[in-house]
Amino acid sequence: NYMKLIALGSYSDKGLAGFVQNPNDDRRAAASKMIEAAGGKLLDMHLLRGKYDFCAIIEIDSFEAAAGMKVVMMASGAVKEMETLEAIDMSKVASHAAKIAGTYKPPGK
């Protein structure tokens, strides 16, 4: 069962220097190869202007595999910050919340 993740990241000074050394570096191909090695699939990727330098949307079968990719990228020194978000089905979340409603007791109540 695959989960969809959105990874937002920022390159380090070392990573940005790599673009200067090789302006035609195909980051989509590099990301796709890494994600496939982790058992996933790259659905889309964009280089960005703003707080984050890249956004990758992937499908993968485990959070641990996604965490392994983050470890590899951070350990390379090319990425200084990365946030991974999981896409959710709000109907399923609301269904669980409806079953749980009324059972929670706040502290002090």
MOPAC internal coordinates of N, CA, C and O (Angstrom, degrees):
PM7 1SCF
backbone

  N    0.0000 0     0.00 0     0.00 0    0    0    0
  C    1.4624 1     0.00 0     0.00 0    1    0    0
  C    1.5291 1   108.89 1     0.00 0    2    1    0
  O    1.2310 1   120.49 1   -63.20 1    3    2    1
  N    1.3138 1   116.67 1   116.80 1    3    2    1
  C    1.4609 1   121.27 1  -175.05 1    5    3    2
  C    1.5203 1   111.74 1   -88.04 1    6    5    3
  O    1.2310 1   121.09 1   -33.48 1    7    6    5
  N    1.3237 1   115.53 1   146.52 1    7    6    5
  C    1.4565 1   122.15 1   172.75 1    9    7    6
  C    1.5226 1   107.86 1  -111.84 1   10    9    7
  O    1.2310 1   121.21 1   -29.09 1   11   10    9
  N    1.3217 1   115.29 1   150.91 1   11   10    9
  C    1.4628 1   120.10 1   177.17 1   13   11   10
  C    1.5199 1   108.14 1  -100.93 1   14   13   11
  O    1.2310 1   120.73 1   -52.77 1   15   14   13
  N    1.3289 1   116.21 1   127.23 1   15   14   13
  C    1.4578 1   122.20 1  -179.93 1   17   15   14
  C    1.5167 1   109.89 1  -120.99 1   18   17   15
  O    1.2310 1   121.55 1   -33.22 1   19   18   17
  N    1.3253 1   114.65 1   146.78 1   19   18   17
  C    1.4567 1   122.29 1   174.24 1   21   19   18
  C    1.5250 1   106.31 1  -116.03 1   22   21   19
  O    1.2310 1   120.51 1   -61.19 1   23   22   21
  N    1.3166 1   116.62 1   118.81 1   23   22   21
  C    1.4630 1   121.42 1   179.78 1   25   23   22
  C    1.5200 1   108.73 1  -106.66 1   26   25   23
  O    1.2310 1   121.01 1   -54.59 1   27   26   25
  N    1.3228 1   115.66 1   125.41 1   27   26   25
  C    1.4618 1   122.97 1   176.45 1   29   27   26
  C    1.5191 1   107.07 1  -113.77 1   30   29   27
  O    1.2310 1   120.28 1   -49.48 1   31   30   29
  N    1.3215 1   117.07 1   130.52 1   31   30   29
  C    1.4516 1   118.68 1  -177.47 1   33   31   30
  C    1.5113 1   113.71 1  -146.29 1   34   33   31
  O    1.2310 1   122.06 1   -16.34 1   35   34   33
  N    1.3176 1   113.66 1   163.66 1   35   34   33
  C    1.4702 1   122.22 1   177.70 1   37   35   34
  C    1.5178 1   108.77 1  -125.65 1   38   37   35
  O    1.2310 1   121.15 1   -45.11 1   39   38   37
  N    1.3237 1   115.41 1   134.89 1   39   38   37
  C    1.4582 1   120.57 1   176.92 1   41   39   38
  C    1.5234 1   110.71 1   -76.16 1   42   41   39
  O    1.2310 1   121.02 1   -32.61 1   43   42   41
  N    1.3074 1   115.66 1   147.39 1   43   42   41
  C    1.4645 1   121.96 1   173.31 1   45   43   42
  C    1.5253 1   108.57 1   -79.78 1   46   45   43
  O    1.2310 1   120.73 1    -4.75 1   47   46   45
  N    1.3194 1   116.22 1   175.25 1   47   46   45
  C    1.4693 1   120.30 1   174.45 1   49   47   46
  C    1.5291 1   110.15 1   -58.65 1   50   49   47
  O    1.2310 1   120.67 1   141.30 1   51   50   49
  N    1.3371 1   116.32 1   -38.70 1   51   50   49
  C    1.4656 1   121.38 1   178.28 1   53   51   50
  C    1.5323 1   110.40 1   -62.80 1   54   53   51
  O    1.2310 1   120.40 1   136.33 1   55   54   53
  N    1.3193 1   116.83 1   -43.67 1   55   54   53
  C    1.4595 1   120.54 1   178.80 1   57   55   54
  C    1.5126 1   112.36 1   -63.97 1   58   57   55
  O    1.2310 1   120.33 1   136.70 1   59   58   57
  N    1.3210 1   116.98 1   -43.30 1   59   58   57
  C    1.4645 1   120.76 1   178.78 1   61   59   58
  C    1.5247 1   111.48 1   -65.29 1   62   61   59
  O    1.2310 1   120.52 1   144.29 1   63   62   61
  N    1.3280 1   116.62 1   -35.71 1   63   62   61
  C    1.4686 1   120.26 1   177.13 1   65   63   62
  C    1.5226 1   110.45 1   -62.03 1   66   65   63
  O    1.2310 1   120.26 1   147.73 1   67   66   65
  N    1.3118 1   117.11 1   -32.27 1   67   66   65
  C    1.4603 1   121.05 1   177.38 1   69   67   66
  C    1.5214 1   112.06 1   -62.71 1   70   69   67
  O    1.2310 1   120.41 1   144.25 1   71   70   69
  N    1.3410 1   116.82 1   -35.75 1   71   70   69
  C    1.4675 1   119.86 1   176.55 1   73   71   70
  C    1.5291 1   111.14 1   -67.17 1   74   73   71
  O    1.2310 1   120.75 1   142.51 1   75   74   73
  N    1.3257 1   116.17 1   -37.49 1   75   74   73
  C    1.4674 1   120.35 1   179.08 1   77   75   74
  C    1.5288 1   109.59 1   -65.71 1   78   77   75
  O    1.2310 1   120.37 1   139.22 1   79   78   77
  N    1.3354 1   116.89 1   -40.78 1   79   78   77
  C    1.4654 1   121.17 1   179.44 1   81   79   78
  C    1.5288 1   111.94 1   -69.85 1   82   81   79
  O    1.2310 1   120.33 1   147.48 1   83   82   81
  N    1.3418 1   116.98 1   -32.52 1   83   82   81
  C    1.4619 1   120.87 1  -178.15 1   85   83   82
  C    1.5304 1   108.83 1  -141.47 1   86   85   83
  O    1.2310 1   119.91 1   -98.75 1   87   86   85
  N    1.3373 1   117.78 1    81.25 1   87   86   85
  C    1.4605 1   121.82 1  -175.97 1   89   87   86
  C    1.5286 1   114.10 1   -61.38 1   90   89   87
  O    1.2310 1   119.77 1   160.80 1   91   90   89
  N    1.3282 1   118.05 1   -19.20 1   91   90   89
  C    1.4596 1   120.91 1  -178.42 1   93   91   90
  C    1.5261 1   113.38 1   -98.47 1   94   93   91
  O    1.2310 1   120.18 1  -166.41 1   95   94   93
  N    1.3347 1   117.27 1    13.59 1   95   94   93
  C    1.4590 1   121.61 1   179.68 1   97   95   94
  C    1.5240 1   109.53 1   -59.27 1   98   97   95
  O    1.2310 1   119.82 1   -55.29 1   99   98   97
  N    1.3088 1   117.96 1   124.71 1   99   98   97
  C    1.4655 1   123.69 1  -177.72 1  101   99   98
  C    1.5263 1   109.68 1   -87.86 1  102  101   99
  O    1.2310 1   120.53 1   -88.84 1  103  102  101
  N    1.3121 1   116.58 1    91.16 1  103  102  101
  C    1.4633 1   121.39 1  -177.60 1  105  103  102
  C    1.5229 1   111.93 1   -68.60 1  106  105  103
  O    1.2310 1   120.00 1   150.20 1  107  106  105
  N    1.3320 1   117.60 1   -29.80 1  107  106  105
  C    1.4697 1   120.23 1   177.47 1  109  107  106
  C    1.5341 1   109.58 1   -62.27 1  110  109  107
  O    1.2310 1   120.06 1   135.15 1  111  110  109
  N    1.3194 1   117.49 1   -44.85 1  111  110  109
  C    1.4630 1   121.03 1   179.54 1  113  111  110
  C    1.5273 1   110.88 1   -64.01 1  114  113  111
  O    1.2310 1   120.44 1   138.01 1  115  114  113
  N    1.3268 1   116.77 1   -41.99 1  115  114  113
  C    1.4631 1   120.61 1   179.50 1  117  115  114
  C    1.5240 1   110.72 1   -64.26 1  118  117  115
  O    1.2310 1   120.23 1   136.60 1  119  118  117
  N    1.3298 1   117.17 1   -43.40 1  119  118  117
  C    1.4645 1   121.45 1   179.53 1  121  119  118
  C    1.5267 1   110.32 1   -65.47 1  122  121  119
  O    1.2310 1   120.45 1   136.13 1  123  122  121
  N    1.3228 1   116.74 1   -43.87 1  123  122  121
  C    1.4545 1   120.94 1  -179.07 1  125  123  122
  C    1.5247 1   111.45 1   -60.35 1  126  125  123
  O    1.2310 1   120.41 1   136.77 1  127  126  125
  N    1.3255 1   116.83 1   -43.23 1  127  126  125
  C    1.4672 1   121.65 1   179.76 1  129  127  126
  C    1.5258 1   110.73 1   -62.13 1  130  129  127
  O    1.2310 1   120.22 1   136.05 1  131  130  129
  N    1.3368 1   117.19 1   -43.95 1  131  130  129
  C    1.4578 1   121.38 1  -179.72 1  133  131  130
  C    1.5286 1   110.79 1   -65.68 1  134  133  131
  O    1.2310 1   120.14 1   135.74 1  135  134  133
  N    1.3340 1   117.34 1   -44.26 1  135  134  133
  C    1.4652 1   121.98 1  -178.27 1  137  135  134
  C    1.5240 1   110.25 1   -64.67 1  138  137  135
  O    1.2310 1   120.25 1   138.77 1  139  138  137
  N    1.3309 1   117.13 1   -41.23 1  139  138  137
  C    1.4724 1   120.72 1   177.61 1  141  139  138
  C    1.5266 1   110.83 1   -63.21 1  142  141  139
  O    1.2310 1   120.01 1   141.81 1  143  142  141
  N    1.3414 1   117.58 1   -38.19 1  143  142  141
  C    1.4647 1   121.33 1   177.95 1  145  143  142
  C    1.5307 1   110.94 1   -64.07 1  146  145  143
  O    1.2310 1   120.66 1   152.62 1  147  146  145
  N    1.3345 1   116.34 1   -27.38 1  147  146  145
  C    1.4644 1   121.52 1   178.63 1  149  147  146
  C    1.5293 1   111.79 1   -87.32 1  150  149  147
  O    1.2310 1   120.37 1  -179.96 1  151  150  149
  N    1.3394 1   116.89 1     0.04 1  151  150  149
  C    1.4553 1   120.26 1   179.22 1  153  151  150
  C    1.5142 1   114.41 1    90.46 1  154  153  151
  O    1.2310 1   120.27 1  -163.57 1  155  154  153
  N    1.3296 1   117.08 1    16.43 1  155  154  153
  C    1.4592 1   121.13 1  -177.58 1  157  155  154
  C    1.5108 1   112.44 1  -117.89 1  158  157  155
  O    1.2310 1   121.90 1     9.24 1  159  158  157
  N    1.3288 1   113.97 1  -170.76 1  159  158  157
  C    1.4610 1   121.00 1  -179.09 1  161  159  158
  C    1.5244 1   109.14 1  -140.43 1  162  161  159
  O    1.2310 1   120.66 1   -47.36 1  163  162  161
  N    1.3284 1   116.33 1   132.64 1  163  162  161
  C    1.4634 1   121.80 1   175.27 1  165  163  162
  C    1.5286 1   108.07 1   -80.34 1  166  165  163
  O    1.2310 1   120.48 1   -61.84 1  167  166  165
  N    1.3274 1   116.69 1   118.16 1  167  166  165
  C    1.4615 1   121.28 1   179.58 1  169  167  166
  C    1.5237 1   111.59 1   -89.10 1  170  169  167
  O    1.2310 1   120.68 1   142.03 1  171  170  169
  N    1.3355 1   116.31 1   -37.97 1  171  170  169
  C    1.4608 1   120.76 1  -178.65 1  173  171  170
  C    1.5206 1   108.63 1  -164.00 1  174  173  171
  O    1.2310 1   120.86 1   -25.28 1  175  174  173
  N    1.3151 1   115.97 1   154.72 1  175  174  173
  C    1.4657 1   120.92 1   178.50 1  177  175  174
  C    1.5153 1   109.10 1  -153.41 1  178  177  175
  O    1.2310 1   121.31 1   -40.21 1  179  178  177
  N    1.3241 1   115.09 1   139.79 1  179  178  177
  C    1.4572 1   121.39 1   178.69 1  181  179  178
  C    1.5137 1   109.52 1  -137.28 1  182  181  179
  O    1.2310 1   120.65 1   -39.24 1  183  182  181
  N    1.3215 1   116.35 1   140.76 1  183  182  181
  C    1.4550 1   121.03 1   166.34 1  185  183  182
  C    1.5214 1   105.42 1   -88.76 1  186  185  183
  O    1.2310 1   120.64 1   -38.28 1  187  186  185
  N    1.3221 1   116.38 1   141.72 1  187  186  185
  C    1.4600 1   121.44 1  -168.18 1  189  187  186
  C    1.5185 1   112.40 1  -123.75 1  190  189  187
  O    1.2310 1   121.81 1   -18.63 1  191  190  189
  N    1.3169 1   114.13 1   161.37 1  191  190  189
  C    1.4589 1   122.21 1   169.09 1  193  191  190
  C    1.5179 1   105.26 1  -112.98 1  194  193  191
  O    1.2310 1   120.24 1   -50.86 1  195  194  193
  N    1.3178 1   117.14 1   129.14 1  195  194  193
  C    1.4612 1   120.65 1  -178.92 1  197  195  194
  C    1.5121 1   110.35 1   136.23 1  198  197  195
  O    1.2310 1   120.19 1    25.02 1  199  198  197
  N    1.3292 1   117.24 1  -154.98 1  199  198  197
  C    1.4673 1   122.26 1  -177.54 1  201  199  198
  C    1.5257 1   111.73 1   -59.07 1  202  201  199
  O    1.2310 1   120.35 1   140.31 1  203  202  201
  N    1.3294 1   116.93 1   -39.69 1  203  202  201
  C    1.4620 1   121.40 1  -179.77 1  205  203  202
  C    1.5140 1   110.46 1  -106.25 1  206  205  203
  O    1.2310 1   120.99 1   -31.25 1  207  206  205
  N    1.3290 1   115.72 1   148.75 1  207  206  205
  C    1.4600 1   121.96 1  -179.49 1  209  207  206
  C    1.5305 1   112.76 1   -93.16 1  210  209  207
  O    1.2310 1   120.48 1   155.95 1  211  210  209
  N    1.3309 1   116.69 1   -24.05 1  211  210  209
  C    1.4594 1   119.17 1   180.00 1  213  211  210
  C    1.5193 1   111.09 1  -148.32 1  214  213  211
  O    1.2310 1   121.74 1   -24.09 1  215  214  213
  N    1.3296 1   114.27 1   155.91 1  215  214  213
  C    1.4590 1   123.47 1   175.07 1  217  215  214
  C    1.5256 1   106.66 1  -135.66 1  218  217  215
  O    1.2310 1   120.43 1   -54.95 1  219  218  217
  N    1.3140 1   116.79 1   125.05 1  219  218  217
  C    1.4644 1   121.47 1   176.98 1  221  219  218
  C    1.5201 1   107.98 1  -122.75 1  222  221  219
  O    1.2310 1   120.94 1   -46.18 1  223  222  221
  N    1.3158 1   115.82 1   133.82 1  223  222  221
  C    1.4595 1   121.64 1   176.51 1  225  223  222
  C    1.5187 1   106.25 1  -111.19 1  226  225  223
  O    1.2310 1   121.20 1   -58.45 1  227  226  225
  N    1.3353 1   115.31 1   121.55 1  227  226  225
  C    1.4590 1   119.70 1  -174.15 1  229  227  226
  C    1.5266 1   111.22 1  -131.12 1  230  229  227
  O    1.2310 1   121.27 1   -20.16 1  231  230  229
  N    1.3174 1   115.17 1   159.84 1  231  230  229
  C    1.4611 1   122.77 1   167.14 1  233  231  230
  C    1.5148 1   106.06 1  -114.53 1  234  233  231
  O    1.2310 1   120.96 1   -45.51 1  235  234  233
  N    1.3226 1   115.77 1   134.49 1  235  234  233
  C    1.4673 1   120.37 1  -178.79 1  237  235  234
  C    1.5183 1   107.73 1  -152.06 1  238  237  235
  O    1.2310 1   120.31 1   -24.16 1  239  238  237
  N    1.3230 1   117.02 1   155.84 1  239  238  237
  C    1.4576 1   119.25 1  -173.54 1  241  239  238
  C    1.5240 1   114.97 1   -91.33 1  242  241  239
  O    1.2310 1   119.62 1   171.82 1  243  242  241
  N    1.3348 1   118.33 1    -8.18 1  243  242  241
  C    1.4647 1   118.03 1   177.95 1  245  243  242
  C    1.5282 1   111.21 1  -152.09 1  246  245  243
  O    1.2310 1   121.72 1   -31.68 1  247  246  245
  N    1.3163 1   114.30 1   148.32 1  247  246  245
  C    1.4568 1   120.21 1   176.40 1  249  247  246
  C    1.5294 1   109.93 1   -65.54 1  250  249  247
  O    1.2310 1   120.61 1   145.74 1  251  250  249
  N    1.3410 1   116.44 1   -34.26 1  251  250  249
  C    1.4629 1   120.56 1  -179.26 1  253  251  250
  C    1.5261 1   111.58 1   -62.80 1  254  253  251
  O    1.2310 1   120.36 1   141.31 1  255  254  253
  N    1.3382 1   116.93 1   -38.69 1  255  254  253
  C    1.4680 1   120.23 1   177.31 1  257  255  254
  C    1.5262 1   110.09 1   -64.39 1  258  257  255
  O    1.2310 1   120.57 1   138.05 1  259  258  257
  N    1.3471 1   116.52 1   -41.95 1  259  258  257
  C    1.4587 1   120.49 1   178.06 1  261  259  258
  C    1.5282 1   110.48 1   -64.46 1  262  261  259
  O    1.2310 1   120.56 1   139.97 1  263  262  261
  N    1.3266 1   116.54 1   -40.03 1  263  262  261
  C    1.4686 1   120.38 1   178.48 1  265  263  262
  C    1.5271 1   110.29 1   -64.10 1  266  265  263
  O    1.2310 1   120.27 1   143.29 1  267  266  265
  N    1.3345 1   117.08 1   -36.71 1  267  266  265
  C    1.4564 1   120.88 1   177.40 1  269  267  266
  C    1.5164 1   111.98 1   -61.83 1  270  269  267
  O    1.2310 1   120.75 1   140.80 1  271  270  269
  N    1.3437 1   116.17 1   -39.20 1  271  270  269
  C    1.4713 1   119.61 1   177.17 1  273  271  270
  C    1.5213 1   110.29 1   -64.09 1  274  273  271
  O    1.2310 1   120.61 1   138.82 1  275  274  273
  N    1.3231 1   116.44 1   -41.18 1  275  274  273
  C    1.4708 1   120.00 1   179.61 1  277  275  274
  C    1.5225 1   109.99 1   -62.65 1  278  277  275
  O    1.2310 1   120.32 1   137.39 1  279  278  277
  N    1.3260 1   116.99 1   -42.61 1  279  278  277
  C    1.4678 1   120.76 1   179.13 1  281  279  278
  C    1.5299 1   110.17 1   -58.92 1  282  281  279
  O    1.2310 1   120.17 1   135.12 1  283  282  281
  N    1.3395 1   117.28 1   -44.88 1  283  282  281
  C    1.4680 1   121.40 1  -179.29 1  285  283  282
  C    1.5251 1   110.64 1   -62.39 1  286  285  283
  O    1.2310 1   120.27 1   134.25 1  287  286  285
  N    1.3399 1   117.09 1   -45.75 1  287  286  285
  C    1.4726 1   119.74 1  -178.33 1  289  287  286
  C    1.5221 1   111.88 1   -66.93 1  290  289  287
  O    1.2310 1   120.30 1   137.52 1  291  290  289
  N    1.3274 1   117.03 1   -42.48 1  291  290  289
  C    1.4600 1   120.00 1  -179.95 1  293  291  290
  C    1.5345 1   110.57 1   -67.34 1  294  293  291
  O    1.2310 1   120.40 1   139.65 1  295  294  293
  N    1.3312 1   116.85 1   -40.35 1  295  294  293
  C    1.4665 1   120.91 1  -179.32 1  297  295  294
  C    1.5262 1   112.13 1   -66.83 1  298  297  295
  O    1.2310 1   120.29 1   155.11 1  299  298  297
  N    1.3381 1   117.05 1   -24.89 1  299  298  297
  C    1.4666 1   119.86 1   179.30 1  301  299  298
  C    1.5214 1   112.02 1   -69.05 1  302  301  299
  O    1.2310 1   120.63 1   159.57 1  303  302  301
  N    1.3235 1   116.40 1   -20.43 1  303  302  301
  C    1.4575 1   120.74 1  -177.03 1  305  303  302
  C    1.5179 1   113.39 1    83.98 1  306  305  303
  O    1.2310 1   119.80 1   177.02 1  307  306  305
  N    1.3444 1   117.98 1    -2.98 1  307  306  305
  C    1.4674 1   121.14 1  -178.07 1  309  307  306
  C    1.5234 1   112.44 1   -83.20 1  310  309  307
  O    1.2310 1   120.50 1   158.62 1  311  310  309
  N    1.3376 1   116.65 1   -21.38 1  311  310  309
  C    1.4620 1   121.58 1  -178.11 1  313  311  310
  C    1.5192 1   108.11 1  -118.65 1  314  313  311
  O    1.2310 1   120.58 1   -48.76 1  315  314  313
  N    1.3539 1   116.49 1   131.24 1  315  314  313
  C    1.4692 1   118.98 1  -178.72 1  317  315  314
  C    1.5238 1   112.55 1  -102.23 1  318  317  315
  O    1.2310 1   120.35 1   160.04 1  319  318  317
  N    1.3236 1   116.93 1   -19.96 1  319  318  317
  C    1.4667 1   120.47 1  -177.74 1  321  319  318
  C    1.5166 1   108.00 1  -151.32 1  322  321  319
  O    1.2310 1   121.02 1   -40.97 1  323  322  321
  N    1.3426 1   115.66 1   139.03 1  323  322  321
  C    1.4577 1   119.16 1   176.95 1  325  323  322
  C    1.5128 1   109.26 1  -151.98 1  326  325  323
  O    1.2310 1   121.26 1   -47.92 1  327  326  325
  N    1.3119 1   115.19 1   132.08 1  327  326  325
  C    1.4566 1   122.11 1   177.64 1  329  327  326
  C    1.5210 1   107.67 1  -121.00 1  330  329  327
  O    1.2310 1   120.73 1   -47.94 1  331  330  329
  N    1.3243 1   116.21 1   132.06 1  331  330  329
  C    1.4615 1   121.16 1  -179.69 1  333  331  330
  C    1.5186 1   109.03 1  -114.77 1  334  333  331
  O    1.2310 1   121.13 1   -55.29 1  335  334  333
  N    1.3193 1   115.44 1   124.71 1  335  334  333
  C    1.4575 1   122.26 1  -179.03 1  337  335  334
  C    1.5161 1   109.19 1  -115.68 1  338  337  335
  O    1.2310 1   120.31 1   -37.18 1  339  338  337
  N    1.3314 1   117.00 1   142.82 1  339  338  337
  C    1.4599 1   120.84 1   178.45 1  341  339  338
  C    1.5209 1   109.59 1  -103.53 1  342  341  339
  O    1.2310 1   120.71 1   -52.05 1  343  342  341
  N    1.3253 1   116.24 1   127.95 1  343  342  341
  C    1.4604 1   120.92 1   175.25 1  345  343  342
  C    1.5295 1   107.90 1   -71.41 1  346  345  343
  O    1.2310 1   120.60 1   -39.36 1  347  346  345
  N    1.3311 1   116.46 1   140.64 1  347  346  345
  C    1.4614 1   120.49 1  -176.73 1  349  347  346
  C    1.5228 1   111.49 1  -126.12 1  350  349  347
  O    1.2310 1   121.48 1   -17.91 1  351  350  349
  N    1.3157 1   114.77 1   162.09 1  351  350  349
  C    1.4581 1   122.60 1   173.06 1  353  351  350
  C    1.5332 1   106.19 1   -99.06 1  354  353  351
  O    1.2310 1   120.24 1   -76.38 1  355  354  353
  N    1.3309 1   117.15 1   103.62 1  355  354  353
  C    1.4669 1   121.04 1  -174.44 1  357  355  354
  C    1.5280 1   111.79 1   -62.99 1  358  357  355
  O    1.2310 1   119.67 1   150.73 1  359  358  357
  N    1.3165 1   118.24 1   -29.27 1  359  358  357
  C    1.4703 1   120.44 1   177.40 1  361  359  358
  C    1.5265 1   110.90 1   -62.82 1  362  361  359
  O    1.2310 1   120.37 1   139.15 1  363  362  361
  N    1.3336 1   116.90 1   -40.85 1  363  362  361
  C    1.4671 1   120.39 1   178.03 1  365  363  362
  C    1.5239 1   110.66 1   -67.23 1  366  365  363
  O    1.2310 1   120.40 1   139.37 1  367  366  365
  N    1.3335 1   116.83 1   -40.63 1  367  366  365
  C    1.4647 1   120.51 1   178.36 1  369  367  366
  C    1.5278 1   109.85 1   -62.41 1  370  369  367
  O    1.2310 1   120.16 1   133.17 1  371  370  369
  N    1.3245 1   117.30 1   -46.83 1  371  370  369
  C    1.4635 1   121.76 1  -179.58 1  373  371  370
  C    1.5238 1   111.25 1   -63.62 1  374  373  371
  O    1.2310 1   120.14 1   144.13 1  375  374  373
  N    1.3277 1   117.34 1   -35.87 1  375  374  373
  C    1.4663 1   121.39 1   178.11 1  377  375  374
  C    1.5242 1   110.54 1   -62.94 1  378  377  375
  O    1.2310 1   120.72 1   135.96 1  379  378  377
  N    1.3281 1   116.23 1   -44.04 1  379  378  377
  C    1.4709 1   119.59 1   176.81 1  381  379  378
  C    1.5281 1   110.61 1   -65.59 1  382  381  379
  O    1.2310 1   120.41 1   137.97 1  383  382  381
  N    1.3224 1   116.82 1   -42.03 1  383  382  381
  C    1.4669 1   120.19 1   179.51 1  385  383  382
  C    1.5293 1   110.94 1   -60.82 1  386  385  383
  O    1.2310 1   119.80 1   141.48 1  387  386  385
  N    1.3252 1   117.99 1   -38.52 1  387  386  385
  C    1.4685 1   121.51 1   179.34 1  389  387  386
  C    1.5319 1   110.78 1   -63.39 1  390  389  387
  O    1.2310 1   120.21 1   142.14 1  391  390  389
  N    1.3352 1   117.20 1   -37.86 1  391  390  389
  C    1.4688 1   121.37 1   178.90 1  393  391  390
  C    1.5264 1   111.37 1   -69.13 1  394  393  391
  O    1.2310 1   120.94 1   148.38 1  395  394  393
  N    1.3318 1   115.81 1   -31.62 1  395  394  393
  C    1.4694 1   121.76 1  -175.21 1  397  395  394
  C    1.5323 1   111.48 1   -88.15 1  398  397  395
  O    1.2310 1   120.27 1   155.24 1  399  398  397
  N    1.3100 1   117.10 1   -24.76 1  399  398  397
  C    1.4747 1   122.24 1  -174.60 1  401  399  398
  C    1.5239 1   110.45 1   -48.62 1  402  401  399
  O    1.2310 1   121.07 1   -44.58 1  403  402  401
  N    1.3146 1   115.56 1   135.42 1  403  402  401
  C    1.4620 1   122.04 1   177.51 1  405  403  402
  C    1.5101 1   114.43 1    87.67 1  406  405  403
  O    1.2310 1   119.66 1   172.34 1  407  406  405
  N    1.3508 1   118.25 1    -7.66 1  407  406  405
  C    1.4570 1   119.61 1  -178.47 1  409  407  406
  C    1.5331 1   112.98 1   -96.19 1  410  409  407
  O    1.2310 1   120.58 1   163.51 1  411  410  409
  N    1.3386 1   116.50 1   -16.49 1  411  410  409
  C    1.4621 1   120.57 1  -176.30 1  413  411  410
  C    1.5206 1   110.11 1   -84.57 1  414  413  411
  O    1.2310 1   121.22 1   -46.00 1  415  414  413
  N    1.3188 1   115.26 1   134.00 1  415  414  413
  C    1.4570 1   121.82 1   176.22 1  417  415  414
  C    1.5193 1   108.06 1  -112.71 1  418  417  415
  O    1.2310 1   119.36 1   -67.16 1  419  418  417
  N    1.3541 1   118.83 1   112.84 1  419  418  417
  C    1.4666 1   121.20 1   178.29 1  421  419  418
  C    1.5313 1   111.50 1   -62.44 1  422  421  419
  O    1.2310 1   119.85 1   -25.49 1  423  422  421
  N    1.3253 1   117.88 1   154.51 1  423  422  421
  C    1.4637 1   120.62 1   176.54 1  425  423  422
  C    1.5236 1   111.50 1   -55.70 1  426  425  423
  O    1.2310 1   120.53 1   -42.21 1  427  426  425
  N    1.3042 1   116.60 1   137.79 1  427  426  425
  C    1.4639 1   121.10 1   177.13 1  429  427  426
  C    1.5146 1   114.58 1    81.96 1  430  429  427
  O    1.2310 1   118.72 1  -178.71 1  431  430  429
  N    1.2855 1   120.04 1     1.29 1  431  430  429
  C    1.4789 1   122.40 1  -179.19 1  433  431  430
  C    1.5009 1   110.82 1  -103.74 1  434  433  431
  O    1.2310 1   120.10 1   180.00 1  435  434  433

